[in-house]
Amino acid sequence: MSTQPQPNRRQLLRVAGAAGIGALADSPAARGASEPKVHRIGVVSASIAGKPQKSNGHTWHFAQYFHPKVDFAVLKKYLDPGSYDIFQRFLRNPKTNFDVLPFADTRITHVYDADPASAAMYAEAFPGVQVARTLEQMVKEVDAIWMGDASGGGEDHYDLVAPALEKGLPTFCDKPIGGTVAGTRKILKLAQDRKTPLMSSSLYRHQWGTEQALRLRDSKELGDLQYVIASQGGGYSHPSWLIYGQHPVWMVMTLAGPGVDAVSMYARANACHALITYRDRMPAEVWYGRPDVAHVYCSTSVHFAKKTYEYSPAIEGNYWLGHHYQMFRMANTFRKMIVTRKEPVPHREILEVTAIIHAAAKSLKEKSRLVSLAEVLG
């Protein structure tokens, strides 16, 4: 770990929360209007190979920040004990609300799921939310769309977000955004053609440590960035690489930037290593399947000229507080995009992440040869 002196993180989290509100200072309330505009959010749940995600964590956990109330009795009925405990201890605990939560200017008004029973569960848990019979109906009655996918492959994402993109509604499209390079490009093109703000990224982009690493990179306080090693806990498998390999690859993209030239990947048993190369800078590394970091889900080492800054999602050793923070920051980033209509993540970065994932998969099939991104981008 870096020995660089750090301010107290709990204090800085409160400052970050207040700054998030300040970024929305063009709201009617800030201008002296009697009532602030409330942005109506439509939540959409993706499927896993056609099967519903009844308690999809990327809609139940990630999107709940947009809604003023939850029904704890319903949460206890539908969620596993661990998820229910997280709601009580962190997500809806006034002592860990970063002085901003839940957001005062957003409401989840509609939910859509191809499985109506799953949508009804969600509407029951979040009072006031209506089940939308169709996506076409939903987009007529909301101001923005949040499409969440905890463990799906992205094959249904285009169909789920296309109505909102066609209508010009700010849209969050979960990873893997399009499943394939062609699928991702199709979604990005529709958003560009319709001039619709689109956001897609890994949760890792919004960790406290990622924010600090970006500050250190940009200030050059520790010298120039040399290279990044992004590690994922748990066990690797080829199918999981296409979904969860997105996380450490997004970390590399966020810190080292776009412009990737080629990728080589090697796998043995339940671990893999991907080398991500550039023409104009040092390569970055992804390790997936590190058992020693499984308790904090991931770990990132950012190597500067003077020192290495290493971090996990945990805040002061508490993973769940840190997880709460990164979910809050991602939701708040989307919230700001609704107001400003400025995309927080360039399309080039989104497309390159998908390309890296598939170039690595191709490399693995071909004896770990270095596969150019151009080969999968076409």
ABEGO torsion letter per residue (X at the ends): XBABBBBBAAAAAAAAAAAAAAAAAABAAAAGBABBBBBBBBBBBBBBGGBBBABBAAAAAAAAAABABBBAAAAAAABBAAAAAAAAAAAABAAAAGGAOBBAABBBABBBBABAAAAAAAAAABBGBBBBABAAAAAAABABBBBBBAABAGAAAAAAAAAAAAAGBBBBBBOBAAGBAAAAAAAAAAAAAAGBBBBBBBAAAABAAAAAAAAAAAAGAAEBBABBBBBBBEBBBAAAAAAAAAAAAAAAAAAAEBGBABBBBBBBEABBBBBBBBAABBBBBBBBGBAAAAAAGBBBBBBBAABBBBBBABBGGBAAAAAAAAAAAAAAAAAAAAAAGBBABBAAAAAAAAAAAAAAAAAAAAGGBBBBAAAAAX
